[in-house]
Amino acid sequence: MRGMRQATGVALAVSALAIGGAIVDAQVGKRTTVLDPNTASEKELQALPHMNATLVKGLMGKRPFLSMTDLDRVLGGSLSAAQRTEVYGRLFLALNLNTASEQEIMLIPRMGKRMLHEFEEYRPYKALSQFRREIGKYVDDTELARLEQYVFVPIDLNTASDEDILSIPGMGPRMLHEFKEYRPYRALSQFRREIGKYVDDGEVARLERYITVR
């Protein structure tokens, strides 16, 4: 009887972990005040500080940006470091928490060396919930929510929930359907081939930033 109770307890624990894994799967940080440079409209970009029609046109012509350093390089031709920092309070390409360089992380407004260390200390991140838990030790809820807008952990194409997939900037119901249609994915090359039926190479590369196949 005791053995049955232990077995049942193990089964329940495994079930709970599976359910928990689905709930806390990796995703893109929720954005409330920061725009994505690859999906922001021309009108939204022109409303940002220090942006003008010429700069916006040039920025849109170079999309998609696949790294924050690429965006910083483009804006650096027209804006000072202080001006870019102000822009990045409203416009930023989310950073992969596990691979972003120190240079990229330091582009986050109000980022200091101490917080840079904390960002890197907890690598590899398995889920955004881990980021919230660990970084939440050092900042209050308001600052944690602000920082979350700048980061993501790649989602697993084979297990990610609809909510996780839809957190990718520019993702809609149609592409959500295509992401799920080809499960299980064996490799990223399969993702490129299948999703490349619906969007161009630039968009495939943009989407690939946010995903992985485990």
N, C-alpha and C positions, 0 to 999 in steps of 0.2 A: 504493500500500500504506500509505504514511504517512497519507494522507488518510482511509483506511478505519479505521486505528487511532484517529485523532483523533475521527472520527465515533462510533466505538464508545465511546470514552472519554466523550464528551459524553452519549451515551444512558445510559450507566451512571450518570453523575453525576446526570442528571435523575431516573432511577429511584430512586437513593439518596435524593435530596431528597424525592421523593414518599413513600417509605417512612418517612423521618425525620419528615416532616410529620404522618403518621398517628400516629406514636409520641408526638410531643411536643405534640399538639394541646392547646388551652387546656382547663382544667377547674377544678373546685373543689378547694381545698386539702384534703389528707387530715386528718381530725379524729381525734384519739385522746383528748383530755381536754376538749374544748370542745363543748357541745351547741348545736344549732340551735334558736332560740326558737320557730320555727314548727312543728317536728316533735317536739320533746321531749315526753315523756309527763308527765302530772300528777305522777306519783310521782317522776320525775327532777327536775322543777322544784322540788318541795317539799324535795328533798334538798340543794338549793343553799344556800349561806350567806345569811342574812338574809331568806329567803323563808318566808312563812307561807301558810296555806290561802286567806286572803282575797286576798292579793297574787297568788297563783298563779291563782286563779279570774278575777281581773280581767285578768291578762295573757292567759290563754287566750281570754277573751271578745273581745279586740281583735285576735286573729290573723286573717289573716296580717300580719306586719310587713313592709313593703316597703323600709324603710330603718332603719339603726341609730339614727339620731336619733329616729325614732318610738318605738323601744323605750326609749331613754334617757329620753325625755320621760315615758313611762308610769311607769317605775321611779323617776324623779326625784320623783314625787309622794309617795313613801313612803320612799325610801332616800337617804342622804347621798351625796356624790360619792365618798367613800372606800369606802362600802359597795357602791356600784355598780361601782367598779373591782374589788373583790373578786369580785363576781358575774360580771363580764365575763371573769374568768380561767376560768370554767366555762360561760358562756352568752354567745353572740355571734352576730349575724347577719353572715355573710361579706360583705366589702366588695368591690365591683367595683374592681379595681386601677386601671382607667383613668378612672373617674368619681367615685370617693369623694372627698368634701370633706376639707379639712384637719381640720375638727371631728370628722368620723367616724373618720379615721385615728388621731387623738389619743385616741380612746376605747379603743384597744387597750392593755391593761395593759402598763406599762413602756415605752410608746412615748415617745420624746423627739424634740426638734426635729431633731436630726441624722438620725435614722432616718426621720423624716417626709420630710426632704429627699431621702433616697435612694429612698424609695418613689415619690416624684413624678418624680425625675430621669429614670427609665428608661421613662416613658410615651411612646408607647402600648405596653403589653405585648401580645405576640402569643400567648404561651403561658405556662403556669405554669413551664415549664422555664426560661424567661427570668428570671422572678422568682427562682428558686432560684440561677441562675448569678450574677445581679447582686448580690442581697442577700447571697449567700454570700461575697462579698468582704469583708464587714464583720462577720459573726457566725459562730460555730461551727455545726456541724450540729445540735446540740440546740436552739439558739435559732432557727435557720432553720426547723426542723420546728414549733416552737411558733408562729412568726409565720405560717407557711403555713396554719394552721388558721383564720386570720381573713380570708382573701382568696380571690378567684377571678378568672379571666379568662373572659368569656362564651364558650361553645362555639358553633361554627358548626353550625347545624342540619343542613346538607347534607353535612358531611364528618366530623363528630364520631364517634369510635369508640363502641362499646357501653360501654367502660370510662369514657370521658369523660361520657357521658350519665348513667350510673349513679352518678357522683360527685355529682350534684345531690341535696341532702338530700331524703329522702322518696321518691326515685325507685325504682320496682320494675320487674320484667320486663314487666308488662302495659303500663305507660305507656311503657317503652322501645320496645315494639312500636308503639305509636301514634305516637310521635315519628318513627319511621323509615318508617311506612307512607305518609306523605304527602310524602315526598321526591320531587322537589326542591321546596323551599319558595321562592316568589318574593318573599314579603314577610312581615313579622311579622303583618300582618292575616290572612294565611292560617293561620298558627300559631294565632292566637286563635280563629279560626272552627272549625278542625278539632279542636283539643284541647278547645275549649269544648263539644264534644259529650259529653265524658266527665267533666268536672269543672266546678265553679261558677266564677264570675268571679274570686273571690278567689284560688282555686288557680291559675287561668290566669295571673293577675298575679304570683303568687309564683314560678311556674316561669319566666315571661318574664324575670325578673331575670337568669337564668343563661344566656340564649341570645341569639344574633344570627343574622342571615341576611346572608351576604356575597355 
